[in-house]
């Protein structure tokens, strides 16, 4: 599947990849894991894509983990609010855990909004400092589509005046300028988007040979 497509009509955001870069530190450490951070608006499809990709990679024998933002908020970041400083603390905590897992050979999928560019940059820098591969994926679903999906009812509650500080509506979301991959989940199926992610990982040499996946029937437990 191609991960780069011709320029779409206004508002569409198909998959686009950034040019791979050689990482001698990774070769020295022989790291086979990586962190894949999926940033995007609420209801953009980040978690659905992360879980689909994890299942796809797991079926091929790769070690994967999904660090779900809601679960992190419940446990690791319990008590944190949604001000800028607290959001940054949450992102850095998740980044620490992701880097730790990735440095031990796990492909870590992180479907977390992380609305501020400097917070995301700090996570990337931590990975680079430790020689751990890090990929940023922008799940570029337009806010109008996200509001229509409204998986958690947040857009409706914001419109009704019940909540404020909704990312991308009345709170900032800083769009990644040069992500490793940009995916529009409104223009591609979940399966196609997950395949784009797998293609990105494979192209960067981040998918080490796993256990034999077997036939399609075996993979589905038939």
C-alpha positions, -999 to +999 in steps of 0.1 A: +000+000+000+013+035-009+018+058+021+021+089-001-007+101-023-013+131-046-025+163-030-061+158-019-090+183-020-090+210+007-096+194+041-085+159+032-053+145+047-042+112+033-011+093+044+022+112+039+056+101+051+087+119+061+121+110+047+138+082+068+170+092+086+199+070+095+203+064+133+237+050+142+228+050+179+200+025+172+224+002+153+249+003+182+222-006+207+205-031+184+172-018+194+142-035+178+114-017+196+100+018+189+076+043+201+048+054+177+030+084+191-004+090+175-014+126+180-047+141+169-079+157+181-105+139+203-124+113+183-099+114+155-095+076+156-062+074+174-070+046+198-089+025+172-059+028+148-035+020+176-053-012+186-058-023+150-021-018+143-011-037+175-033-066+164-017-065+130+018-065+143+010-090+171-003-115+145+031-113+128+048-122+161+059-087+171+059-075+207+035-046+210+019-025+237-008+002+236-006+030+261-041+043+261-045+079+273-077+073+293-061+044+311-029+064+319-051+092+333-069+067+355-037+052+370-003+068+363-016+104+360-045+102+384-053+136+399-038+156+370-060+183+355-060+196+319-040+229+323-010+233+301+015+223+328-005+193+338-009+182+302+028+184+298+034+164+329+011+137+316+028+136+282+063+133+298+052+105+321+038+086+291+069+093+271+091+079+299+071+046+300+070+044+263+108+049+259+114+023+286+093-003+269+106+005+234+142+003+246+135-033+256+122-043+221+085-035+224+067-016+196+047+009+217+017+026+202+006+058+221-028+072+211-026+104+231-036+139+220-004+157+233-017+190+219+015+211+224+045+208+200+071+215+227+058+186+248+060+162+218+095+175+210+106+168+245+095+132+243+112+128+209+144+143+224+144+119+253+141+090+228+169+104+207+192+109+237+187+072+246+190+060+210+155+047+210+135+050+178+105+073+179+079+080+152+053+108+153+020+100+135-005+128+130-041+113+128-053+143+108-091+139+110-108+173+106-126+187+137-159+186+119-156+148+114-144+144+150-174+163+163-197+142+142-182+110+156-180+124+192-171+090+207-172+103+243-198+130+238-172+158+245-181+180+216-218+179+225-210+187+261-188+216+250-215+230+227-240+228+255-217+248+278-212+218+302-174+217+297-146+240+284-110+235+274-118+210+246-087+205+225-091+219+190-123+238+199-117+262+228-083+249+237-052+249+214-040+220+193-007+226+176-007+206+144+026+187+138+045+204+110+066+174+099+053+142+113+068+109+102+033+100+088+001+119+084-031+098+081-066+110+074-089+084+090-119+100+072-104+091+038-091+056+046-104+025+064-090+015+097-073-015+080-057+007+054-045+031+080-030+003+101-013-011+070+002+024+064+017+023+099+031-011+094+046+000+061+062+030+079+077+007+106+090-018+080+105+010+059+125+023+089+138-012+097+118-013+129+100-046+124+124-074+134+115-109+122+088-123+145+074-157+150+057-173+119+023-158+116+008-189+099-021-189+075-050-164+077-072-191+092-046-198+119-043-161+126-080-159+132-081-189+154-100-210+129 
